[in-house]
Amino acid sequence: MAERKPAQEEEGQDTGALDEKGKALQSVVIEVFKDLSVEVGTSLDLVSVEVPREHIVAFCQKAKEEPRLDFKALLCLSVVDYEDRLQVVYHLLSLEHEHKMVVKVDTPSDEPRVASVVSVWRGADWYEREGAELFGVVFEGHPDPRPLLLWEGFEGYPLRKDYPFHDYQEW
């Protein structure tokens, strides 16, 4: 797991394998989001930010609209099952500044709920529907929560680690 520091701790922040551009982005992220209690660190060679789930929409809106960040593109949204929690991971891109950032939100496995970011990036639509079907994450406020991949009435969430694949039988 990536080293993380609270946004308020600018001195001694972990810059991991970031190049100069990445370090500059990390400094801007710390400055812009100092009021949202985010944890800023690195994940390989990318700036990584952990956001409390109650702030994800505000964070994403600001990441998109802040001229120094300008994250107009959501490259990918995925869900990771850590057994004790689920984590929604957003990969963002700024074409204007040619930088990328990873944003992570934790949610409990027993009641996974995260606000939808479709209002920020329309491209989140199918990613969120996929995460809902395969992991059971409820993306609150999603405009079209219909099933995307599985048939109506499918039981369970097949990409969770506790899904009983051993019970599967072919016809």
Buried (B, 14 or more C-beta within 10 A) or exposed (E): EBEBBBBEEBEEBBBBEBEEEBBBBBBBBBEBBBEBBBBBBBBEEBBBBBBEBEBBBBBBBBBBEBEBBBBBBBBEBBBEBEEEEBBBBBBBBBEEBEBBBBBBBBBEBEEBEBBBBBBBBEBBBBBBBBBBBBBBBBBEBBEEBEEBEBEEEEEEBBBBEEBEEEEEEEE
